């Protein structure tokens, strides 16, 4: 066996310096890797030879990429080309669209750890000078409130946690708690930045979606990314223009379903978290899947076995799958066979965290002021609630004024405390990951409250499956209960 590192991502400034020192080279492009790897299935030569060929004949490699992707439809070869993008100055609202793409990696500027400044995006859709002034005045007022709240909340947090505050090493942590609550009054127009790692196939999809968007900020982002990528890899991002599927599908769906819903008169739930759907007999499904992996029986026979087992015998199967786990281990893949779907109403601040769980399926509605706002407990404890709600009232007045001119621009004025509805589906394995990370006592309170309620309802329908769930800080405690044979709530 032989393994050779064929390439890795390098900072473009380093590449530039190397080329300035050694001369410009045409083969400094990820396209040669895509072209070389595309030939592996039909070329008997060693990979090293194939890669050397691609490096020596870059234009031929580019032509090969285009033919393989466009004519033969093998888009997966584009996944061998990977890009690192610095995206700076994008609004918090637009960032939600960037981070929708599952097969991409992101590290975003955190509003929890970094003190915000006064940078924000004015959406191009606001064309009226009067409305533009109203919008900018509002965001500046929100930012003033943020700094005012931060100073007051900082004192509150330090006074509340005197033992932690006694050690200067904890001061950044405590300040972070104040910042994360103060940010609930800041606008979705607030500028952010993100470092993104993405393969060319996903990037092509991203550019197509951005080109098809109504939002001018996202259109501009797509053009800027394509300008950068096309310099070094013109052959592997081909289908990046707007298309009917992305431009029209959801608007046509909205038009259709509005008439259907009006005729029925349906109304939404008023619960923040509601388990809307789940795999029937989920405990049995996962236990049978674990049995299937461990025997030579087919799945139907495994289900029959589980049905015949006592509750304790089935629980023994779950315990055996957990016995050698640590808090950082993921659940066995068999836990992916049971799904749970939740209706969730949550703040923009909370959505910014839950959307990071990219292996879930999340679809969302627009932000809706009628859903109210999420107010941090510290805001109430420091007597700032009335001031906070006055700011929210002014925010919503400007929001509705802007909405009369532009439905697209109006949400930029809303705050991190404003809410929207999402539909989130997770298999049991992914829900465990959410539980370990978000039910931990160190996680942010808003996402902790939402995830804890999701897991509480999940345990109600799959008590054995989720008997080992909980924050990583309680892992030892939960392990003790599970392996001491403590009964699990619910019936088989």
C-alpha positions in Angstrom: 0.0 0.0 0.0 1.1 3.5 -0.7 -0.4 6.9 0.2 0.8 10.2 -1.1 -0.5 13.6 -0.3 -1.6 14.9 -3.7 -2.4 18.5 -2.6 -3.8 20.7 0.1 -5.2 24.2 0.4 -2.7 27.0 0.7 -3.3 30.7 1.4 -3.5 32.6 -1.9 -1.1 35.2 -0.6 1.5 32.5 -0.1 0.8 31.2 -3.7 1.2 34.7 -5.0 4.6 35.2 -3.2 5.8 31.8 -4.6 4.8 32.7 -8.1 6.5 36.1 -7.8 9.6 34.4 -6.7 9.6 31.5 -9.2 7.5 32.9 -12.1 3.8 32.4 -13.0 2.6 28.9 -13.5 -0.5 27.8 -15.3 -0.9 24.7 -13.3 -1.6 26.5 -10.0 -5.2 25.5 -10.1 -7.4 22.8 -8.5 -8.7 21.9 -12.0 -5.7 19.6 -12.6 -6.8 17.4 -9.6 -10.3 17.3 -10.9 -9.2 16.3 -14.4 -6.7 13.8 -13.1 -9.0 12.0 -10.7 -11.8 12.0 -13.3 -9.5 9.8 -15.5 -8.7 7.2 -12.8 -11.7 5.0 -13.7 -10.7 4.7 -17.3 -6.9 5.1 -17.3 -4.7 2.2 -16.3 -1.7 4.4 -15.4 -0.8 5.2 -11.8 -2.5 8.3 -10.3 0.9 10.0 -10.1 1.3 9.8 -13.9 -2.2 10.9 -14.5 -1.7 14.0 -12.3 1.6 14.8 -13.9 -0.1 14.7 -17.3 -2.8 17.1 -16.1 -0.3 19.5 -14.7 1.7 19.6 -18.0 -1.4 20.2 -20.1 -3.6 22.5 -18.2 -5.8 23.5 -21.2 -6.3 19.9 -22.1 -7.3 19.2 -18.4 -9.8 22.1 -18.5 -11.3 20.8 -21.7 -11.5 17.3 -20.2 -13.3 18.8 -17.1 -15.8 20.6 -19.2 -16.6 17.5 -21.3 -16.9 15.2 -18.3 -19.1 17.6 -16.4 -21.2 19.0 -19.2 -21.4 16.2 -21.8 -21.1 13.1 -19.6 -22.9 14.5 -16.6 -20.2 13.4 -14.0 -20.5 16.4 -11.7 -18.8 14.6 -8.9 -15.4 15.3 -10.4 -15.8 18.9 -9.5 -15.9 17.9 -5.8 -12.1 17.3 -6.0 -11.5 21.0 -6.4 -11.9 22.9 -3.1 -11.9 26.6 -2.4 -11.5 28.7 0.7 -13.4 31.9 0.6 -13.2 35.0 2.8 -16.7 36.6 2.8 -16.6 40.0 4.5 -19.3 42.6 5.0 -22.3 40.4 4.4 -25.4 41.0 6.5 -26.4 38.7 9.2 -29.6 38.1 7.3 -27.9 37.1 4.0 -25.5 34.9 5.9 -28.4 32.6 6.6 -28.6 31.9 2.9 -24.9 31.3 2.6 -24.9 28.8 5.4 -27.8 26.7 4.0 -25.4 24.6 2.0 -24.9 21.3 3.7 -21.7 20.2 2.1 -19.6 23.2 3.0 -17.7 24.3 6.1 -18.1 27.7 7.8 -16.6 29.6 10.6 -18.4 32.9 11.2 -17.7 36.0 13.2 -19.5 35.4 16.5 -21.8 38.0 17.9 -21.4 36.2 21.2 -17.7 36.7 21.6 -16.9 39.8 19.6 -18.1 43.3 20.5 -20.1 44.6 17.6 -19.4 47.9 15.9 -21.7 50.1 13.9 -21.2 48.3 10.5 -24.4 47.3 8.8 -25.8 46.7 5.3 -28.4 49.1 3.7 -30.4 46.9 1.3 -30.4 48.2 -2.2 -34.1 47.5 -2.4 -34.8 50.5 -0.2 -34.9 53.2 -2.9 -36.8 56.0 -1.2 -34.4 58.5 0.5 -36.9 59.0 3.4 -37.0 55.2 4.0 -33.3 54.9 3.7 -32.9 57.5 6.4 -35.5 55.9 8.6 -33.7 52.6 8.2 -30.2 53.9 9.0 -31.5 55.9 11.9 -33.2 52.9 13.3 -30.1 50.6 13.1 -27.9 53.2 14.7 -30.4 53.5 17.5 -30.4 49.7 17.9 -26.6 49.8 18.0 -26.7 52.5 20.7 -29.0 50.3 22.7 -26.7 47.4 22.2 -23.7 49.3 23.8 -25.9 50.6 26.6 -27.2 47.1 27.4 -23.8 45.6 27.1 -22.4 47.9 29.8 -25.3 47.3 32.1 -25.4 43.5 31.5 -21.7 43.3 32.0 -22.0 44.7 35.5 -25.0 42.4 36.2 -23.1 39.3 35.0 -20.0 40.1 37.0 -22.0 40.8 40.2 -24.1 37.6 39.7 -21.0 35.4 39.2 -18.6 36.8 41.8 -16.6 33.6 42.2 -15.9 33.4 38.5 -15.2 37.2 38.3 -12.6 36.9 41.0 -10.3 35.2 38.5 -9.3 37.6 35.6 -9.0 34.5 33.3 -12.8 34.3 33.4 -13.5 37.9 32.4 -13.7 37.2 28.7 -16.2 34.5 29.4 -18.4 36.7 31.6 -18.2 39.6 29.1 -19.3 37.1 26.4 -22.4 36.3 28.4 -23.2 40.0 28.5 -22.6 40.4 24.7 -24.7 37.4 23.7 -27.7 38.9 25.5 -27.1 42.5 24.4 -27.0 41.4 20.7 -30.7 40.5 20.9 -31.5 44.1 20.1 -29.2 44.4 17.0 -30.5 44.3 13.5 -30.3 41.5 11.0 -28.6 44.1 8.8 -25.5 43.9 11.0 -22.4 43.1 9.0 -20.7 39.8 9.6 -17.8 37.8 8.0 -17.3 34.1 7.4 -14.5 31.8 6.3 -15.9 29.1 4.0 -14.5 25.9 2.6 -16.4 24.6 -0.3 -16.0 22.1 -3.2 -16.6 23.3 -6.8 -19.8 21.3 -7.2 -21.5 22.8 -4.1 -20.1 26.2 -5.1 -21.8 25.9 -8.5 -25.1 25.2 -6.9 -24.6 28.1 -4.5 -23.9 30.5 -7.4 -26.9 29.3 -9.2 -29.1 29.9 -6.1 -27.7 33.3 -5.5 -28.2 34.4 -9.2 -31.8 33.3 -8.9 -32.5 35.2 -5.7 -34.5 38.4 -5.5 -32.2 39.8 -2.8 -29.7 42.2 -4.5 -27.1 41.6 -1.7 -27.0 37.8 -2.6 -26.9 38.5 -6.3 -23.9 40.7 -5.8 -22.2 38.1 -3.6 -22.6 35.4 -6.3 -21.1 37.7 -8.9 -18.2 38.5 -6.6 -17.5 34.8 -5.8 -17.7 33.8 -9.5 -15.3 36.6 -10.5 -12.7 35.2 -8.0 -13.2 31.6 -8.9 -13.2 32.0 -12.7 -9.7 33.4 -12.5 -8.2 30.0 -11.4 -10.8 27.4 -12.3 -13.0 28.3 -15.3 -13.7 24.7 -16.3 -15.5 23.3 -13.3 -18.1 25.8 -12.3 -20.3 25.8 -15.4 -24.0 26.0 -14.4 -23.9 29.2 -12.3 -26.6 31.3 -14.0 -30.1 31.9 -12.7 -32.6 29.2 -13.6 -36.4 28.7 -13.5 -36.2 26.0 -10.8 -34.6 28.4 -8.3 -36.3 31.6 -9.4 -39.9 30.5 -9.7 -40.6 27.3 -7.7 -41.3 28.8 -4.3 -43.1 31.9 -5.5 -45.4 29.7 -7.6 -45.9 27.4 -4.6 -46.9 30.4 -2.4 -49.4 31.6 -4.9 -51.0 28.2 -5.2 -51.1 27.2 -1.5 -52.4 30.7 -0.4 -55.7 30.0 -2.1 -55.9 26.4 -0.8 -55.1 27.4 2.8 -57.6 30.3 2.8 -60.3 27.9 1.8 -59.6 25.6 4.7 -58.9 28.2 7.4 -56.0 26.3 9.0 -54.2 27.8 11.9 -50.6 27.2 13.2 -49.6 25.9 16.6 -48.7 28.4 19.3 -46.1 26.1 20.9 -42.4 27.0 20.6 -41.5 23.3 20.1 -43.9 20.6 18.9 -43.0 17.1 17.8 -45.0 17.0 14.6 -44.0 13.6 13.2 -41.8 10.7 14.0 -40.9 7.1 13.0 -43.5 4.8 14.5 -42.0 2.2 16.9 -38.7 4.1 16.6 -37.2 2.1 19.5 -37.9 -1.1 17.7 -36.7 0.2 14.4 -33.2 1.1 15.8 -32.9 -2.0 17.9 -33.7 -4.1 14.9 -31.1 -2.3 12.8 -28.5 -3.0 15.5 -29.6 -6.6 15.5 -29.3 -6.7 11.7 -25.7 -5.5 11.7 -24.8 -8.1 14.4 -26.5 -11.2 12.8 -27.1 -12.8 9.4 -30.8 -12.2 9.6 -32.7 -9.9 7.2 -34.4 -6.7 8.6 -37.9 -8.2 8.6 -36.7 -11.2 10.8 -34.9 -8.7 13.1 -38.1 -6.7 13.6 -39.9 -10.0 14.5 -37.2 -10.8 17.0 -37.4 -7.4 18.7 -41.1 -7.7 18.8 -40.8 -11.0 20.7 -38.2 -9.7 23.1 -39.0 -8.3 26.6 -38.4 -4.7 27.2 -35.2 -5.5 29.3 -33.8 -7.6 26.5 -34.3 -4.8 24.0 -32.7 -2.3 26.3 -29.7 -4.6 26.7 -29.2 -4.2 22.9 -29.1 -0.4 23.3 -26.8 -0.6 26.3 -24.4 -2.8 24.3 -24.2 -0.2 21.6 -23.3 2.5 24.2 -21.0 0.5 26.5 -17.7 1.6 25.0 -18.7 5.2 24.2 -17.2 8.5 25.4 -18.9 11.9 25.4 -17.3 12.8 22.1 -18.3 9.6 20.2 -21.2 9.7 17.8 -24.1 7.2 18.0 -23.8 4.1 15.8 -25.1 4.7 12.3 -28.1 2.4 12.9 -29.6 5.3 14.9 -30.2 7.1 11.6 -33.1 4.8 10.8 -35.5 6.7 13.0 -36.5 10.3 12.3 -38.2 13.0 14.3 -39.7 16.2 12.8 -40.4 19.3 14.9 -42.2 22.6 14.5 -40.1 25.2 16.2 -40.6 28.9 16.7 -37.3 30.6 17.6 -35.4 33.8 17.6 -32.9 34.8 14.9 -30.1 34.5 17.5 -31.2 30.9 18.2 -31.6 30.1 14.5 -28.0 31.2 13.9 -26.9 28.3 16.1 -29.3 25.5 15.1 -28.7 26.0 11.4 -25.1 24.9 12.0 -26.5 21.3 12.4 -26.2 20.8 8.7 -27.0 17.1 8.7 -30.6 17.9 9.9 -33.2 19.0 7.3 -34.3 22.6 8.1 -36.7 24.6 6.1 -38.0 28.0 7.3 -40.5 30.7 6.9 -39.8 34.4 6.9 -39.3 36.3 10.1 -42.7 37.3 11.4 -43.1 40.1 14.0 -46.5 38.7 15.0 -44.6 35.8 16.6 -43.3 38.2 19.2 -39.7 38.4 20.4 -37.4 36.4 22.6 -36.2 38.5 25.6 -33.1 37.4 27.4 -33.7 36.8 31.1 -30.8 39.2 32.0 -32.7 42.0 30.2 -35.6 41.4 32.5 -33.5 41.0 35.6 -31.8 44.4 35.1 -35.0 46.3 34.5 -34.4 46.8 30.8 -37.4 45.0 29.5 -39.5 48.2 29.0 -36.7 49.9 27.2 -36.1 46.8 25.1 -39.7 46.5 24.1 -39.8 50.3 23.2 -36.9 49.6 20.8 -38.8 46.6 19.4 -41.9 48.8 18.9 -39.9 51.4 16.9 -38.2 48.6 15.0 -41.5 47.1 13.9 -42.9 50.5 12.9 -39.9 51.0 10.5 -40.2 47.4 9.4 -43.8 47.8 8.3 -43.0 51.1 6.6 -40.3 49.5 4.5 -42.4 46.5 3.8 -44.9 48.7 1.9 -42.1 49.5 -0.5 -40.1 46.2 -0.4 -41.0 42.9 1.1 -37.4 41.8 0.5 -35.8 44.7 2.4 -38.0 44.8 5.4 -36.5 41.9 7.4 -33.1 43.7 7.5 -34.6 46.0 10.1 -35.7 43.2 12.4 -33.5 42.2 15.4 -31.9 39.0 16.7 -34.8 38.7 19.1 -37.4 38.5 16.3 -38.7 35.0 15.6 -39.7 32.7 12.7 -41.0 29.2 12.3 -38.8 26.4 11.1 -39.5 22.7 10.4 -36.5 20.6 11.4 -36.1 16.9 10.8 -33.3 14.9 12.5 -32.6 11.3 12.7 -31.9 9.9 16.2 -28.1 10.0 15.6 -28.1 13.7 14.7 -30.5 14.5 17.6 -28.0 12.9 19.9 -25.3 15.2 18.5 -27.6 18.2 19.2 -28.3 17.0 22.7 -24.6 16.5 23.6 -23.6 19.9 22.4 -26.7 22.1 23.1 -28.0 20.6 26.3 -24.6 21.1 27.9 -24.7 23.7 30.7 -22.1 25.8 28.9 -24.2 26.2 25.8 -26.1 29.4 25.1 -29.4 29.5 27.0 -31.7 30.1 24.0 -30.6 27.1 22.0 -30.3 25.0 25.2 -34.0 25.7 26.0 -35.1 24.7 22.5 -32.9 21.6 22.2 -33.9 20.4 25.7 -37.6 20.6 24.8 -36.9 18.8 21.6 -35.2 16.0 23.5 -37.9 15.9 26.1 -40.5 15.3 23.5 -38.3 12.8 21.7 -37.9 10.7 24.9 -41.7 10.6 25.1 -42.0 8.6 21.9 -38.6 6.8 21.9 -37.6 6.3 25.5 -35.1 3.6 25.0 -33.4 5.3 22.0 -32.9 8.5 23.9 -32.1 7.1 27.3 -28.5 8.0 26.9 -29.1 11.6 25.6 -28.1 14.7 27.4 -25.4 17.4 27.6 -21.8 16.3 27.5 -21.2 17.8 31.0 -23.7 15.2 32.4 -22.3 12.3 30.4 -20.9 10.4 33.4 -24.1 10.9 35.4 -26.3 9.7 32.5 -24.0 6.7 31.9 -24.4 5.7 35.6 -28.2 5.7 35.4 -28.3 3.8 32.1 -25.9 1.1 33.2 -27.2 0.8 36.8 -30.4 -0.5 35.1 -32.6 2.4 36.1 -36.0 2.0 34.4 -36.7 4.1 31.3 -39.9 6.1 31.1 -42.5 4.9 28.7 -43.6 1.5 27.5 -42.4 -0.7 24.7 
